[in-house]
């Protein structure tokens, strides 16, 4: 009976799958943060280039 209990406890305490899921969630979270940061930075850079281009058009450069 003790051997069966030990086997069951060891089976449920094995957390290899749980750590894999945690790593996958961490990768997804980092990817989402990177995508948001790139989009925000891209919009700011685009706005800067637009203002430079309009200033060059205005001054005839």
CNS distance restraints for C-alpha pairs under 8 A (distance, minus, plus):
assign (resid   1 and name CA) (resid   5 and name CA) 6.30 0.50 0.50
assign (resid   2 and name CA) (resid   6 and name CA) 6.06 0.50 0.50
assign (resid   3 and name CA) (resid   7 and name CA) 6.12 0.50 0.50
assign (resid   4 and name CA) (resid   8 and name CA) 6.22 0.50 0.50
assign (resid   5 and name CA) (resid   9 and name CA) 6.13 0.50 0.50
assign (resid   6 and name CA) (resid  10 and name CA) 6.06 0.50 0.50
assign (resid   7 and name CA) (resid  11 and name CA) 6.12 0.50 0.50
assign (resid   8 and name CA) (resid  12 and name CA) 6.33 0.50 0.50
assign (resid   9 and name CA) (resid  13 and name CA) 6.00 0.50 0.50
assign (resid  10 and name CA) (resid  14 and name CA) 6.22 0.50 0.50
assign (resid  15 and name CA) (resid  19 and name CA) 6.14 0.50 0.50
assign (resid  16 and name CA) (resid  20 and name CA) 6.29 0.50 0.50
assign (resid  17 and name CA) (resid  21 and name CA) 6.29 0.50 0.50
assign (resid  18 and name CA) (resid  22 and name CA) 6.19 0.50 0.50
assign (resid  19 and name CA) (resid  23 and name CA) 6.14 0.50 0.50
assign (resid  20 and name CA) (resid  24 and name CA) 6.19 0.50 0.50
assign (resid  21 and name CA) (resid  25 and name CA) 6.15 0.50 0.50
assign (resid  22 and name CA) (resid  26 and name CA) 6.15 0.50 0.50
assign (resid  23 and name CA) (resid  27 and name CA) 6.17 0.50 0.50
assign (resid  24 and name CA) (resid  28 and name CA) 6.23 0.50 0.50
assign (resid  25 and name CA) (resid  29 and name CA) 6.11 0.50 0.50
assign (resid  26 and name CA) (resid  30 and name CA) 6.18 0.50 0.50
assign (resid  27 and name CA) (resid  31 and name CA) 6.11 0.50 0.50
assign (resid  28 and name CA) (resid  32 and name CA) 6.18 0.50 0.50
assign (resid  29 and name CA) (resid  33 and name CA) 6.25 0.50 0.50
assign (resid  30 and name CA) (resid  34 and name CA) 6.11 0.50 0.50
assign (resid  31 and name CA) (resid  35 and name CA) 6.12 0.50 0.50
assign (resid  32 and name CA) (resid  36 and name CA) 6.20 0.50 0.50
assign (resid  33 and name CA) (resid  37 and name CA) 6.11 0.50 0.50
assign (resid  34 and name CA) (resid  38 and name CA) 6.07 0.50 0.50
assign (resid  35 and name CA) (resid  39 and name CA) 6.17 0.50 0.50
assign (resid  36 and name CA) (resid  40 and name CA) 6.19 0.50 0.50
assign (resid  37 and name CA) (resid  41 and name CA) 6.03 0.50 0.50
assign (resid  38 and name CA) (resid  42 and name CA) 5.78 0.50 0.50
assign (resid  39 and name CA) (resid  43 and name CA) 6.18 0.50 0.50
assign (resid  40 and name CA) (resid  44 and name CA) 6.39 0.50 0.50
assign (resid  41 and name CA) (resid  45 and name CA) 6.10 0.50 0.50
assign (resid  42 and name CA) (resid  46 and name CA) 5.96 0.50 0.50
assign (resid  43 and name CA) (resid  47 and name CA) 6.14 0.50 0.50
assign (resid  44 and name CA) (resid  48 and name CA) 6.26 0.50 0.50
assign (resid  45 and name CA) (resid  49 and name CA) 6.20 0.50 0.50
assign (resid  46 and name CA) (resid  50 and name CA) 6.08 0.50 0.50
assign (resid  47 and name CA) (resid  51 and name CA) 6.22 0.50 0.50
assign (resid  48 and name CA) (resid  52 and name CA) 6.22 0.50 0.50
assign (resid  49 and name CA) (resid  53 and name CA) 6.02 0.50 0.50
assign (resid  50 and name CA) (resid  54 and name CA) 6.12 0.50 0.50
assign (resid  51 and name CA) (resid  55 and name CA) 6.08 0.50 0.50
assign (resid  52 and name CA) (resid  56 and name CA) 6.14 0.50 0.50
assign (resid  53 and name CA) (resid  57 and name CA) 6.16 0.50 0.50
assign (resid  54 and name CA) (resid  58 and name CA) 6.08 0.50 0.50
assign (resid  55 and name CA) (resid  59 and name CA) 6.18 0.50 0.50
assign (resid  56 and name CA) (resid  60 and name CA) 5.88 0.50 0.50
assign (resid  56 and name CA) (resid  61 and name CA) 4.89 0.50 0.50
assign (resid  57 and name CA) (resid  61 and name CA) 6.26 0.50 0.50
